Amino acid sequence: MNFPLLRDIVVLLAVSIPAILAFRALRLPSLAGYLLVGIIAGPHALGLVRETEAVERLSEVGVVLLLFTLGLEFSPARFSAQKRAIVFGAGFQLALTTLVVFAIAKSFGVSTPVAILLGFLGTMSSTAFVLKAYQESRQLESPHGTLALGVLLMQDLAVIPMMLLLPALSSGDGADVTALGLGIVKGIAGIALVLLLARYAFPWAAHLVVKFGGRELFILFVVCVALGSAALTESFGLSLSLGAFVAGLFIAESDFSHQVIAEVVPFREVFNALFFLSVGMLLQPGFVAEQPWLVFSVGIAVVLVKFAVMAPIVLYLTQSKRLAVLVGIAVAQVGEFSFIVAHQAGEMLTHTEEQLFYAVTVLTMFATPFLLQAAPRILIRFGARGQLAERRGDEKRGAHDVLIIGFGHCGQQLAQVLTACGIRYTVLDLNADSVKRGRKLGIPIQFGDASSRETLIHAGLWSTKVVVFAMSDPQATRHSVALVRNLAPNVHVVVRTRFIREVDELLRLGADQVIPEEFETSIEIFSRVLQHLHVPRGNIVVQAELMRREGYHVLRTGTAPTRSLDAVRELLALTQVEIERVPDSSPAAGKTLAELELRARTGVSVIAAVRDGVASASPGPELRLAAGDVLVIVGSHAQIEACRTLLHGSPS
């Protein structure tokens, strides 16, 4: 083949496809598969790829698009509920991790500039790996997912001052202060220019492109913006990816952000795969084979140090051991930004230091998805040990009828209804800002983790009749449902979940009722469609109830409903519930139901009557109708039409 780069790309993709299929079949993360393929196919193993430098250059496009979309993901509104924990957590983590790595490096005789560089490299974590893992496990909207992603994106922002300080570190002790100052000013000017263009020029240009160019031109425009912002910052002496990330940050606040993400993602996925393949190709397996204990000991030390720094910070800010463990594990690896910083640092690292850095980064990246998958199971097993279900009178707190766990949209709506009905309740939520906001509104809300036995007891679990789970964290919900059922076997547990496939396990863990949003949304959709087509409301209610019964029957038993339910469907399909008003000129006014012989003449049954705003259920034959009365009647289509004719006047 006369085009070696094309050959190498085809080889990499051809090897990657079966490898990723195998990883997915084993339910392993795909990014780890790309790393493994890169190592095996790279020049230091099988040597299937020859143009490694060209592949690395091409993969930089993937990094640019990756960080551009990461910037788009960083919407301040999305993280506003946990902004305090994110800002302070990330700030403390960055400072403490850098200091700890710096101190360890100095203790081994590393020079001060290199020790600072290693501190920078060690403090960064992999946003791409964690984001991908949380997306695949549907934990991105969970409390720990939001907090972890916020901390990771704050780390990505910290690369800006790191990149500005790199010239001073690489020049050593004899750095020219004037040149350093000019470099920093130049870098700040480049970033400021990108910000101005993204903030003011992009919305104007995007509006024109959408108005006159259509989708095809918009795709070209978005890719041009991502790559152009990267090229602009590089011309100012900064990295390619930094400009793309900063541009994405400000475009995220525009009206076009969602469409931009939709158009960039297909390109990003392909180039992103090339990036992680190229990361794997950088590692020399021979170096790991020669010094395995060094690589694994340093890798384990990095994971432990980063976890030991992050977990106490999260525990202090959230008072949740569960969040502390999950977020601590999420940031306990070296990330893709570290490669960018190391590449920008030039030749500050020796060959041995560079290979050790590559080996530790690949090792911690590879281990991260498995640690994230194992963390909830470890927490569940650890938290379930030694828990007793005895009821102690001195531990009962706050009598109420309903305990709501989670104060999102669902929890807030339920709290409003319970308040209107005069039903006592307590809300338990893990978001400090939500708790503060709820207390200002007079909501009886407590801060706490529902996966903790002590928190549930303190929240009054043993005096509760109904526990409603309105959380957005599937793992925490499953653990908490099992814990509630263990502590309070007689309490009624209602769980809101997203997907139908989660129903069976939640029922097995002890839930009495599981409401899957996916299923209920489908019922609401067909109800709205029938309503728009003027199908009688009574029929809609009947159809919805039948669908609900059949659906949940299949979910519980895995078998189709019995024929008796088909008979019920046929029977109920013939009836409907309607509301009819007695007109002012009605011949039925002044007559009783017995005198009208309403049922005998029309076949309908009156199940309720309303007069002057007062309702009476199942009225007797002595009810005398008056003009303006409202009757709730049940019958077939023909019977109701006959009743309507009688009430409005009939020739016979």
Secondary structure, 3 states (H helix, E strand, C coil): CCCHHHHHHHHHHHHHHHHHHHHHHCCCCHHHHHHHHHHHHCCCCCCCCCCHHHHHHHHHHHHHHHHHHHHHHCCCCCCHHHHHHHHHHHHHHHHHHHHHHHHHHHHCCCCHHHHHHHHHHHHCCCHHHHHHHHHHHCCCCCHHHHHHHHHHHHHHHHHHHHHHHHHHHHCCCCCCHHHHHHHHHHHHHHHHHHHHHHHHHHHHHHHHHHHHCHHHHHHHHHHHHHHHHHHHHHHCCCCHHHHHHHHHHHHCCCCCHHHHHHHHHHHHHHHHHHHHHHHHHHCCHHHHHHCHHHHHHHHHHHHHHHHHHHHHHHHHHHCCHHHHHHHHHHCCCCCHHHHHHHHHCCCCCCHHHHHHHHHHHHHHHHHHHHHHHHHHHHHHHHHHCCCCCCCCHHHCCCCCCEEEECCCHHHHHHHHHHHHHCCCEEEEECCHHHHHHHHHCCCCEEECCCCCHHHHHHCCHHHCCEEEECCCCHHHHHHHHHHHHHHCCCCEEEEEECCHHHHHHHHHHCCCEEEEHHHHHHHHHHHHHHHHCCCCHHHHHHHHHHHHHHHHHHHHHCCCCCHHHHHHHHHHHCCEEEEEECCCCCCCCCCEHHHHCHHHHHCCEEEEEEECCEEEECCCCCCECCCCCEEEEEECHHHHHHHHHHHHCCCC
